[in-house]
Amino acid sequence: MRAAQLRLDVAAHNVANAQTPGFQRSQVRQQAQLPSGVLAQVERLPAPGADLVQDVVQQRAAAADFGANLLALRMALKTDQTLGALLDTRA
């Protein structure tokens, strides 16, 4: 969820500064991290300029990723609560 939020933040930063002379866009590079998780790092792109289409696509993809992760977290918490209630009943 943090990686998705970082992607949203970076895309918003790119859009907000698109008209700034000499502005260099940034992007988030993500890498799987064992045993689970994602390492997310911000890096500047070498060429100056704006790419509003790419930034809007990134915002929408990051929002969808965030929502999917939130749903998975809610399901995991619900499963934990259900198992906890079952164990309490059996004890």
Contacts in CASP RR format, 6 or more apart in sequence:
PFRMAT RR
TARGET T0000
AUTHOR 0000-0000-0000
METHOD contacts of the structure
MODEL  1
MRAAQLRLDVAAHNVANAQTPGFQRSQVRQQAQLPSGVLAQVERLPAPGA
DLVQDVVQQRAAAADFGANLLALRMALKTDQTLGALLDTRA
1 66 0 8 1.000
1 69 0 8 1.000
1 70 0 8 1.000
1 73 0 8 1.000
2 40 0 8 1.000
3 28 0 8 1.000
3 30 0 8 1.000
3 38 0 8 1.000
3 40 0 8 1.000
3 65 0 8 1.000
4 62 0 8 1.000
4 63 0 8 1.000
4 65 0 8 1.000
4 66 0 8 1.000
4 67 0 8 1.000
4 69 0 8 1.000
5 62 0 8 1.000
5 66 0 8 1.000
6 28 0 8 1.000
6 40 0 8 1.000
6 42 0 8 1.000
7 28 0 8 1.000
7 40 0 8 1.000
7 58 0 8 1.000
7 59 0 8 1.000
7 61 0 8 1.000
7 62 0 8 1.000
7 65 0 8 1.000
8 59 0 8 1.000
8 62 0 8 1.000
8 63 0 8 1.000
8 66 0 8 1.000
10 26 0 8 1.000
10 27 0 8 1.000
10 28 0 8 1.000
10 42 0 8 1.000
10 58 0 8 1.000
11 55 0 8 1.000
11 56 0 8 1.000
11 58 0 8 1.000
11 59 0 8 1.000
11 62 0 8 1.000
12 59 0 8 1.000
13 26 0 8 1.000
14 25 0 8 1.000
14 26 0 8 1.000
14 50 0 8 1.000
14 51 0 8 1.000
14 55 0 8 1.000
15 52 0 8 1.000
15 55 0 8 1.000
15 56 0 8 1.000
15 59 0 8 1.000
17 23 0 8 1.000
18 49 0 8 1.000
18 50 0 8 1.000
18 52 0 8 1.000
18 55 0 8 1.000
19 50 0 8 1.000
22 48 0 8 1.000
22 49 0 8 1.000
23 48 0 8 1.000
23 49 0 8 1.000
23 50 0 8 1.000
24 44 0 8 1.000
24 45 0 8 1.000
24 46 0 8 1.000
24 47 0 8 1.000
24 48 0 8 1.000
24 49 0 8 1.000
25 44 0 8 1.000
25 45 0 8 1.000
25 48 0 8 1.000
25 49 0 8 1.000
25 50 0 8 1.000
25 51 0 8 1.000
25 55 0 8 1.000
26 42 0 8 1.000
26 43 0 8 1.000
26 44 0 8 1.000
26 45 0 8 1.000
27 42 0 8 1.000
27 43 0 8 1.000
27 45 0 8 1.000
27 58 0 8 1.000
28 40 0 8 1.000
28 41 0 8 1.000
28 42 0 8 1.000
28 43 0 8 1.000
29 40 0 8 1.000
29 41 0 8 1.000
29 42 0 8 1.000
29 43 0 8 1.000
30 38 0 8 1.000
30 39 0 8 1.000
30 40 0 8 1.000
31 38 0 8 1.000
31 39 0 8 1.000
31 40 0 8 1.000
31 41 0 8 1.000
32 38 0 8 1.000
32 39 0 8 1.000
33 39 0 8 1.000
END
